[in-house]
């Protein structure tokens, strides 16, 4: 899965965008994905987000929306959780 960022790296980027700490962004994204079945695809997550828009989302919700939008649709939640940091 070349070119796809781990939750750690993506969290750091999203934290900068949303004006929060990297630790907070990483925890929010990890908690969201751990709460879903590992067999769910990111395409499913994107459809759910599109069908259930959040009015005035909190920082955490905005981070989750951006994280779901970042990952390719063919990945599963398990794939995202298994991504390792590349040094």
N, C-alpha and C positions, 0 to 999 in steps of 0.2 A: 504494500500500500504506500508506494512512494508518493511523496508530495502531500500526504494527508497528515495534518498536525495532530499530536496527542492532545488530550484534554488539558494537560499542563501548559503546553505552548499556546494553544488556542485561548485558554483562560487568561494568560498573561496579555495577549493581544486585546481581548475583549474588555479586560479590566481598564486598559488605557483608554479605549473608546468610550466606555461608560463611566469613567471617573471613579473607579473603586479599586480595591486591592486585588492583586493577582490571586492571592489565597482565597478570597471570597468568591471570585469568578470561577476558579477551579472547583471549589466545593459545590457551588450551585449547579454547575454543569454535571459533575459526577453524581450528585444526589439525584438529579433529574433522570439521567440515563440508568442508574442503578434501580430506580423505581419501576422501570419498564422491563418487559420480557426481553431477554437477550436475543430472541428470534425475530423480534420486530425489525422491520427495515426502516431506514431513515426516510424513505419515500412515504411510508405510513405516517411517520411523525410529522412530516411536512404537510400532508393532507389534513391531519388532525389540527395542526396550527392554523391552516388556511380556513378550515371550517369553523373554528372556534377562536376568532380574533379576540385579543385582550385590549379593552379600552383602558387608556392610561396605565400601561404596565409599570410595575416597579422596576428597579434596576435589575434585580434578580430575574424577573420574567423577561426583560429585554435581552439579557445575556443568554438565556435559554433559547429564545427565538433566533438570535443571531447564530448560536452554536448549531442548532438544528439546520438552519439555512446553509451553513458552511459545508457540512459533510455531504458527500455524494449519496444519491438516493439508493444506490445498490448495496451500500454497507448495512450491516445489521447493528443493532445496539451492542451486541457482544463484540463485534469487530471494533467498534469505537472504544469500548472499555478495555480491549486488549492492546490497543495501540501503545507502543513504547516510545519514549523520548529518544531521538537520534542525536548523538553527540557529535 
